[in-house]
């Protein structure tokens, strides 16, 4: 049990004994004491003042005396500053902790909680390779799953592959038109890259054709449109000309955008893609054969990338198997009055009382929308695994969608509804700006990994740190540093925040980076190769920096628990960076090999070993390897 947990328990017991008031330990707020005050940990008293009818000063004094008197092995003293009770931990507690845990391989891992959690992440489309945004998604999902495991949960990692729809047909149409039978084998390209090239090619063709159709719209050549479409287009063209004459730029841009979309949707190539999607849904053999062939190329490419970045799944779902799911749930919702049918036959849910709006769940022709499929998949996951919590690692543009999914299931009384949780993350941008799939300006995941490894190679060589390594060892080291830098940089930021990824900054050996933490681990292992701790008991006298490190080490289990509860790997990244930084400060001021006494040397060797163990464990939770030498 962590020291914070012990403090909470001691405070809960004290409140019960002194005031006959039962309190949940989780409601007691304990923080590290601010540096300007005496003490190690602080209990915030304001939450109890009104309930216990005590002034903060009196409450602090009474609680502090009871806690210290009844836990003398843990607390050496206390003081009260306004509404804060500052507690000092006995020096012997820290050295006893260090001695007990320095060689404990299980340190930081919580007991089993009998809770089953599913984490869904990656969710790629089979019309293009994985890109920088997918990397943040994969690293976040994989790390969140590992942190949940470490905190005692049973975890299932899953992925939903978006392998059907108009975007898939676009790649297929362009391949038919331009590929001349090209395959990954004939071109030497990864399958996902090859298919992605044809998605971009489709958009290039579409752009050219759309310009021609747009000219027809502006010149009112509308013989290929229905009467209803013709009336709408004429109205828009009139409004466009009026906006231009009145120099209403905002209105002009809005109407022009709508006309552009009409032009795109009425190009010959877009009509071909729509016709192909219809044939796919009707089970056309030729279309299905091409679809399977091109998707298999993409799957092989994905697998190669996943293996390289260390991402894996216990179960993969495919949209093509699931897109019809959910219709039974829609029917159930209609019978229960949770959903309603409009006059045109479409089915909706009204969420205005929940602060949202009306949401379409089934089209008027009876075809599914995304939410229909997600309703079915949510139920399928529960039926297959009986999960307690279902986490969706999805970009923040889907915040509304996930709220609707959860609300519908709650209103239907689904047993898994409350467990639906969205791990929302912000967009990743480059210093040069946003990425666009249609224009082929996304940062390909494979290319980025290659670039990171190359930067790691150049920096290592420039610093002259290649001596004593074989070529194989160097190759592995470059990959460890490059991938570590990439993962750490993408995970060190709160998932909810948007971020700018700078490859050069991410791989610096100093500062808040993965390589800095990796180097600290390698530095400690170098020390321990020369001399190992003997395992003897330690005296209680500690220097400030020695104590600082032990305090941080002791917090590891608590930080893992917080990261698991918040689904936030950045807490682990921040923690392990602070640990590495504190150790380096300590090592700059205090020698281990030439310590003042043998007793001090033993303490510092145990300190070094536990620090190395915790760095390795923490970085592993982020999916990052740490080298023994660097």
C-alpha positions in Angstrom: 0.0 0.0 0.0 1.3 3.4 -1.0 2.1 6.1 1.7 -0.8 8.2 0.3 -3.2 5.3 0.7 -1.9 4.9 4.3 -2.5 8.6 5.0 -6.0 8.4 3.7 -6.8 5.4 5.8 -5.3 6.9 8.9 -7.3 10.1 8.4 -10.5 8.2 7.8 -10.0 6.2 11.0 -9.1 9.4 12.9 -12.3 11.2 11.7 -14.4 8.2 12.7 -12.8 7.8 16.1 -12.8 11.5 17.0 -16.1 12.6 15.5 -18.1 9.4 15.0 -18.3 10.3 11.3 -17.9 7.7 8.6 -16.0 8.9 5.5 -14.9 7.3 2.3 -11.1 7.3 2.0 -11.4 8.2 -1.7 -12.9 11.5 -0.7 -9.8 12.6 1.3 -7.5 14.8 -0.8 -3.8 14.3 -0.1 -1.1 16.3 -1.9 2.7 16.6 -1.7 3.5 19.4 0.8 4.6 22.6 -1.0 8.4 23.1 -0.7 8.0 26.3 1.4 6.3 24.4 4.2 7.6 21.7 6.6 6.2 18.3 5.9 6.0 15.6 3.2 2.3 15.2 2.5 -0.7 17.5 3.1 -4.3 16.6 3.9 -6.7 19.3 2.5 -9.3 19.9 5.3 -11.8 22.2 3.7 -14.1 19.4 2.6 -14.8 18.3 6.2 -15.0 21.7 8.0 -18.8 22.1 7.4 -19.7 18.5 8.0 -17.7 18.2 11.3 -18.5 21.8 12.4 -14.9 22.6 13.3 -12.7 25.5 12.3 -9.8 24.4 9.9 -7.2 25.2 12.6 -8.9 23.2 15.3 -9.7 20.3 13.0 -6.1 20.2 11.8 -4.7 20.2 15.3 -7.0 17.4 16.5 -6.6 15.2 13.4 -2.8 15.8 13.3 -2.3 14.8 17.0 -4.5 11.7 16.7 -2.8 10.6 13.4 0.7 11.1 14.6 0.1 9.6 18.1 -1.5 6.4 16.6 0.9 5.9 13.7 4.3 6.8 15.2 6.1 4.3 12.9 4.9 6.3 9.9 4.6 9.9 11.0 7.2 12.0 12.9 5.3 15.2 13.3 2.7 17.6 11.9 1.8 21.3 11.5 -1.3 23.1 10.4 -1.3 26.0 7.9 -4.8 27.5 7.5 -6.9 24.7 6.0 -4.0 22.3 5.4 -2.6 19.6 7.7 1.1 18.9 6.8 2.4 15.5 7.9 6.1 14.6 8.1 7.0 11.0 7.4 9.7 9.3 9.5 13.0 8.9 7.8 13.0 5.2 8.6 9.9 4.7 6.6 11.7 5.7 3.4 14.8 3.6 3.9 12.7 0.6 4.9 10.6 1.0 1.8 13.8 1.2 -0.4 15.3 -1.9 1.2 12.1 -3.9 0.7 11.4 -2.9 -2.9 14.7 -2.3 -4.6 14.9 -5.8 -6.0 11.1 -6.5 -6.2 10.3 -7.2 -9.8 6.5 -6.9 -9.1 6.8 -3.4 -7.7 4.2 -1.0 -9.1 1.8 -3.7 -10.2 -1.5 -3.8 -8.4 -3.4 -7.0 -7.4 -6.2 -8.3 -9.7 -9.4 -6.3 -9.5 -11.8 -8.8 -11.2 -12.7 -6.1 -13.7 -12.6 -6.7 -17.5 -11.9 -3.8 -19.8 -11.9 -3.6 -23.6 -9.8 -1.0 -25.3 -10.6 -0.3 -29.0 -7.9 1.7 -30.9 -6.3 2.2 -34.3 -9.5 1.9 -36.5 -7.8 2.4 -39.8 -9.4 2.7 -43.3 -8.3 0.3 -46.0 -7.8 3.0 -48.6 -4.6 4.4 -47.2 -1.6 3.5 -45.0 -1.3 4.4 -41.3 -0.3 8.0 -40.7 0.9 10.3 -37.9 -2.6 10.6 -36.5 -2.9 6.8 -36.4 0.4 6.7 -34.5 -0.9 8.8 -31.7 -4.1 6.7 -31.6 -2.1 3.4 -31.5 0.4 4.6 -28.9 -2.4 6.0 -26.7 -4.6 2.9 -27.0 -1.8 0.4 -26.5 -0.4 2.3 -23.5 -3.8 2.9 -21.9 -4.4 -0.9 -22.1 -1.0 -1.7 -20.5 -1.5 0.8 -17.7 -4.9 -0.7 -17.0 -3.3 -4.2 -16.9 -0.7 -2.9 -14.4 -3.4 -1.5 -12.2 -5.0 -5.0 -11.9 -7.6 -5.1 -14.7 -8.1 -7.9 -17.3 -7.7 -6.1 -20.7 -8.8 -7.0 -24.2 -7.2 -5.0 -27.0 -9.4 -4.6 -30.1 -9.5 -2.8 -33.4 -12.3 -2.0 -35.9 -11.1 -1.9 -39.5 -13.2 0.4 -41.8 -13.0 -1.8 -44.8 -16.1 -0.8 -46.8 -17.7 2.3 -48.1 -17.2 4.9 -50.8 -13.6 5.8 -49.8 -12.6 2.1 -50.4 -14.4 2.2 -53.8 -12.4 5.3 -54.8 -9.1 3.4 -54.5 -10.5 0.5 -56.4 -11.8 2.6 -59.3 -8.5 4.5 -59.6 -6.6 1.1 -59.6 -8.8 -0.2 -62.4 -8.2 2.9 -64.4 -4.5 3.5 -63.9 -2.7 0.5 -62.4 -2.4 -1.8 -65.4 -2.5 -4.7 -63.0 0.1 -3.4 -60.6 0.6 -5.4 -57.3 2.8 -4.9 -54.2 5.1 -7.7 -55.7 5.4 -6.1 -59.1 6.0 -2.6 -57.7 8.0 -3.4 -54.6 5.6 -1.3 -52.6 3.9 -2.1 -49.3 0.3 -3.0 -50.1 -1.2 -0.2 -47.9 1.1 2.4 -49.7 0.1 1.1 -53.1 -3.6 1.3 -52.4 -3.2 4.7 -50.8 -1.5 6.0 -54.0 -4.6 5.2 -55.9 -6.8 6.9 -53.4 -4.8 10.1 -54.0 -5.0 9.4 -57.8 -8.8 9.2 -57.6 -8.9 12.6 -55.9 -6.6 14.1 -58.6 -8.9 12.8 -61.3 -12.0 13.9 -59.4 -10.6 17.4 -59.0 -10.1 17.7 -62.8 -13.5 16.4 -63.6 -15.2 18.5 -60.9 -13.8 21.7 -62.6 -15.5 20.7 -65.9 -18.8 20.0 -64.1 -18.6 23.2 -62.1 -18.2 25.2 -65.4 -21.4 23.5 -66.6 -23.2 24.5 -63.5 -22.1 28.2 -63.7 -23.1 28.3 -67.4 -26.4 26.6 -66.6 -25.8 23.6 -68.8 -28.0 21.3 -66.7 -29.5 18.8 -69.2 -28.0 15.9 -67.3 -29.8 16.8 -64.0 -33.3 16.1 -62.8 -35.9 18.9 -62.7 -35.6 19.1 -58.9 -31.8 19.3 -59.1 -32.0 21.8 -61.9 -34.2 24.2 -59.9 -31.8 23.9 -56.9 -28.7 24.6 -59.0 -30.3 27.6 -60.8 -31.2 29.1 -57.5 -27.7 28.7 -56.2 -26.1 30.2 -59.3 -28.5 33.2 -59.1 -27.5 33.6 -55.4 -23.8 33.3 -56.3 -24.0 36.0 -58.9 -26.0 38.2 -56.5 -23.4 37.7 -53.7 -20.6 38.6 -56.2 -22.3 41.8 -57.3 -22.9 42.8 -53.7 -19.3 41.8 -52.8 -20.6 39.6 -50.0 -17.5 37.5 -49.7 -18.8 35.2 -46.9 -22.0 34.4 -48.8 -20.1 34.0 -52.0 -17.7 31.5 -50.5 -20.5 29.5 -48.8 -22.5 29.1 -52.1 -19.4 28.4 -54.1 -18.5 25.6 -51.7 -22.0 24.1 -52.1 -21.8 24.2 -55.9 -18.3 22.6 -55.7 -19.8 19.7 -53.7 -22.6 19.3 -56.2 -20.0 19.3 -59.0 -17.8 16.6 -57.2 -20.8 14.4 -56.7 -21.9 14.6 -60.3 -18.6 13.8 -62.0 -18.4 10.6 -64.1 -15.7 9.1 -61.8 -17.7 9.7 -58.6 -20.7 8.2 -60.2 -18.6 5.1 -61.0 -17.5 4.9 -57.3 -21.1 5.1 -56.2 -22.2 2.4 -58.6 -19.3 0.2 -57.4 -20.5 0.6 -53.8 -24.0 -0.4 -54.8 -22.6 -3.5 -56.6 -20.6 -4.3 -53.5 -23.7 -4.2 -51.4 -25.5 -6.3 -53.9 -22.8 -9.0 -53.7 -21.3 -8.6 -57.2 -18.6 -11.2 -57.6 -16.1 -9.2 -59.7 -16.3 -6.2 -57.3 -16.0 -8.4 -54.2 -13.0 -10.2 -55.7 -11.2 -6.9 -56.4 -12.2 -5.7 -52.9 -10.8 -8.7 -51.2 -7.6 -8.6 -53.2 -6.8 -4.9 -52.5 -7.9 -5.2 -48.8 -5.5 -8.1 -48.3 -2.7 -6.0 -49.7 -3.5 -3.3 -47.1 -3.8 -5.8 -44.2 -0.4 -7.2 -45.0 1.0 -3.6 -44.9 -0.8 -2.8 -41.7 0.6 -5.9 -40.0 4.1 -4.9 -41.0 3.7 -1.5 -39.5 1.9 -2.7 -36.4 4.8 -5.2 -35.7 7.3 -2.5 -36.2 5.7 0.0 -33.8 4.8 -2.7 -31.2 1.0 -2.6 -31.6 -1.2 -5.7 -31.4 -4.8 -6.7 -30.9 -6.6 -9.6 -29.2 -9.5 -9.3 -31.6 -10.0 -7.4 -34.9 -13.5 -6.5 -36.0 -14.3 -5.6 -39.7 -16.9 -3.1 -40.7 -17.9 -5.3 -43.6 -19.1 -7.9 -41.1 -20.8 -5.4 -38.9 -22.4 -2.7 -40.9 -25.8 -4.4 -40.8 -25.7 -4.9 -37.0 -27.8 -2.6 -34.9 -31.0 -2.8 -36.8 -32.5 -5.1 -34.1 -31.5 -2.6 -31.5 -33.2 0.1 -33.5 -36.4 -2.0 -33.6 -36.1 -2.5 -29.8 -35.7 1.3 -29.4 -38.8 1.9 -31.5 -40.9 -0.6 -29.4 -39.7 1.0 -26.1 -40.4 4.5 -27.4 -36.7 5.5 -27.0 -36.5 6.1 -30.8 -39.1 7.5 -33.2 -39.9 7.2 -36.9 -40.4 10.3 -39.0 -43.0 10.5 -41.8 -40.3 9.7 -44.4 -39.5 6.4 -42.7 -36.2 7.4 -41.1 -35.6 6.6 -37.5 -34.2 9.2 -35.0 -33.6 9.8 -31.3 -34.5 13.1 -29.6 -31.7 14.1 -27.2 -32.7 17.7 -26.7 -33.5 17.2 -23.0 -29.9 15.9 -22.7 -28.4 19.1 -24.1 -27.9 17.6 -27.6 -30.3 17.4 -30.6 -32.0 14.9 -32.8 -29.8 12.2 -34.2 -30.5 9.9 -37.2 -30.0 6.2 -36.4 -31.5 4.6 -39.6 -32.1 6.1 -43.1 -35.5 6.3 -44.6 -34.6 3.5 -47.0 -33.7 1.3 -44.1 -29.9 1.4 -44.6 -27.5 1.8 -41.7 -25.6 4.9 -40.6 -22.4 4.7 -38.5 -24.3 4.9 -35.2 -26.4 1.9 -36.3 -23.3 -0.2 -36.7 -21.8 1.1 -33.5 -24.9 0.2 -31.5 -24.6 -3.4 -32.8 -20.9 -3.6 -32.2 -21.3 -2.3 -28.6 -23.7 -5.1 -27.9 -21.6 -7.7 -29.7 -18.5 -6.8 -27.6 -20.5 -7.3 -24.5 -22.0 -10.6 -25.6 -18.6 -12.0 -26.6 -16.5 -10.8 -23.6 -18.9 -9.7 -20.8 -16.8 -6.6 -20.3 -17.3 -4.1 -17.4 -15.9 -1.2 -19.4 -15.5 -0.5 -23.1 -13.0 2.2 -24.0 -13.0 3.9 -27.5 -9.8 5.6 -28.4 -11.1 8.0 -31.0 -10.3 11.6 -32.1 -12.1 14.5 -30.4 -14.1 15.1 -33.6 -16.2 12.1 -32.5 -17.0 13.5 -29.0 -20.7 14.0 -30.0 -21.0 10.6 -31.7 -19.7 8.8 -28.6 -22.1 10.8 -26.3 -25.0 9.8 -28.5 -24.0 6.1 -28.5 -23.7 6.0 -24.7 -27.0 7.9 -24.2 -29.0 5.6 -26.5 -27.7 2.5 -24.7 -28.4 4.0 -21.3 -32.0 4.8 -22.4 -32.4 1.3 -23.7 -31.2 -0.1 -20.3 -28.2 -2.0 -21.8 -26.1 -3.5 -18.9 -22.9 -2.2 -20.5 -24.1 1.3 -21.2 -22.4 3.1 -18.3 -19.1 1.4 -19.1 -18.9 3.1 -22.5 -16.0 5.6 -22.3 -14.4 7.8 -24.9 -10.6 8.3 -24.6 -10.7 11.5 -26.7 -7.5 12.8 -28.2 -6.6 15.9 -30.2 -5.3 16.3 -33.7 -1.5 16.0 -34.3 -0.1 18.7 -36.5 3.4 19.4 -37.9 5.2 22.7 -37.6 4.1 23.2 -41.3 0.4 22.8 -40.5 -2.4 20.3 -40.9 -2.3 17.1 -43.0 -4.8 16.2 -45.7 -5.4 12.6 -47.0 -7.1 13.7 -50.2 -4.1 15.7 -51.2 -1.6 13.1 -50.2 0.0 15.5 -47.6 -0.4 13.2 -44.6 2.8 12.1 -42.8 3.1 8.3 -43.5 3.7 6.3 -40.4 6.4 4.1 -42.0 8.2 7.1 -43.4 8.1 8.9 -40.1 9.5 5.9 -38.2 12.3 5.6 -40.8 13.1 9.3 -40.4 13.2 9.1 -36.6 15.6 6.1 -36.7 17.8 8.0 -39.2 17.9 11.1 -36.9 18.8 8.8 -34.0 21.6 7.3 -36.0 23.0 10.7 -37.0 22.8 12.2 -33.5 24.5 9.1 -32.0 27.3 9.2 -34.5 27.7 13.0 -34.1 28.1 12.5 -30.4 30.7 9.8 -30.9 28.8 7.2 -28.9 29.1 4.2 -31.2 32.3 2.7 -29.8 32.1 -0.8 -28.5 28.9 -1.7 -30.4 28.5 -4.2 -33.2 26.6 -3.1 -36.3 23.7 -5.3 -35.2 23.7 -3.7 -31.8 23.9 -0.2 -33.3 21.0 -0.9 -35.6 18.9 -2.0 -32.6 20.0 1.0 -30.6 19.0 3.5 -33.3 15.6 1.9 -33.6 15.2 1.9 -29.8 16.1 5.6 -29.6 14.1 6.7 -32.7 10.9 4.8 -31.8 11.3 5.7 -28.1 11.6 9.4 -29.0 8.5 9.2 -31.2 6.3 7.4 -28.7 7.4 9.5 -25.7 6.7 12.8 -27.6 3.3 11.7 -28.7 2.3 10.4 -25.2 3.8 13.1 -23.0 0.9 15.4 -23.8 -2.5 15.1 -22.2 -4.5 13.2 -24.8 -7.3 15.7 -24.9 -4.9 18.5 -26.1 -4.0 19.1 -29.7 -0.3 19.0 -30.3 2.5 19.9 -32.8 5.0 17.1 -33.4 8.6 18.2 -34.1 10.8 15.2 -34.9 14.1 17.1 -34.2 12.9 18.3 -30.8 11.6 14.9 -29.8 14.9 13.2 -30.1 17.1 15.7 -28.1 19.2 14.0 -25.4 18.3 16.8 -22.9 14.9 18.0 -21.8 11.5 16.4 -21.6 12.2 13.6 -24.2 12.4 9.9 -24.4 16.1 9.7 -25.2 16.8 11.7 -22.0 15.0 9.1 -19.9 16.6 6.2 -21.9 20.1 7.7 -21.3 19.4 8.0 -17.6 18.6 4.3 -17.5 21.7 3.4 -19.5 23.8 5.5 -17.2 22.5 3.7 -14.1 23.0 0.3 -15.6 26.6 1.3 -16.3 27.0 2.1 -12.6 25.5 -1.2 -11.6 27.7 -3.2 -13.9 30.6 -2.1 -11.8 29.0 -2.9 -8.4 25.7 -4.4 -7.2 24.0 -3.7 -3.9 24.7 -6.3 -1.2 21.2 -6.3 0.2 22.1 -5.2 3.7 19.7 -3.0 5.9 20.0 0.7 5.7 20.3 3.5 8.3 17.6 6.2 8.4 19.7 9.3 7.8 19.1 10.7 4.3 20.4 13.6 2.3 17.8 15.8 0.6 18.3 14.4 -2.9 18.4 10.8 -1.7 15.0 11.3 0.0 13.6 13.2 -3.0 14.3 10.1 -5.2 12.8 7.6 -2.8 9.7 9.7 -2.4 9.2 9.8 -6.2 9.9 6.0 -6.4 7.3 5.3 -3.7 4.7 7.2 -5.7 5.0 4.9 -8.8 2.1 2.7 -7.9 -0.1 5.7 -7.1 0.8 7.3 -10.5 0.0 4.1 -12.4 -3.4 4.0 -10.6 -4.1 7.6 -11.5 -3.1 7.1 -15.1 -5.4 4.0 -15.3 -8.3 5.9 -13.8 -7.9 8.9 -16.1 -6.8 6.8 -19.1 -3.9 9.2 -19.5 -0.4 7.9 -20.3 1.0 11.4 -20.1 1.0 11.0 -16.3 3.5 8.2 -16.7 5.6 10.2 -19.1 5.7 13.2 -16.7 6.4 10.9 -13.8 9.3 9.0 -15.3 10.9 12.2 -16.7 10.8 13.8 -13.2 12.4 10.6 -11.8 15.2 10.6 -14.3 15.8 14.4 -13.8 15.9 14.0 -10.0 18.3 11.0 -10.2 20.6 13.0 -12.5 20.6 15.9 -10.1 21.5 13.6 -7.3 24.3 11.9 -9.3 25.8 15.2 -10.2 26.2 16.1 -6.5 26.8 12.7 -4.8 29.2 9.9 -5.8 28.0 6.3 -5.5 31.4 4.5 -6.1 33.2 6.9 -3.7 30.4 7.4 -1.2 31.3 8.8 2.2 30.8 5.4 3.9 30.0 1.8 2.9 26.6 2.3 4.3 26.0 5.3 2.1 27.3 3.3 -0.9 24.8 0.5 -0.2 21.9 2.9 0.1 22.8 4.6 -3.2 23.3 1.3 -5.0 19.8 0.2 -3.8 18.5 3.6 -4.9 20.1 3.2 -8.3 18.7 -0.3 -8.8 15.2 0.6 -7.9 15.4 3.8 -10.1 16.5 1.7 -13.1 13.7 -0.8 -12.5 11.0 1.8 -12.2 12.3 3.7 -15.3 12.2 0.4 -17.3 8.7 -0.4 -16.0 7.3 3.1 -16.6 8.8 3.3 -20.1 7.4 -0.2 -20.9 3.9 1.1 -20.0 4.5 3.6 -22.8 5.6 0.9 -25.2 9.2 2.1 -25.0 12.4 0.0 -24.6 15.3 1.3 -22.6 18.9 0.3 -23.6 21.4 -1.2 -21.2 24.1 0.9 -23.0 23.9 4.1 -24.9 
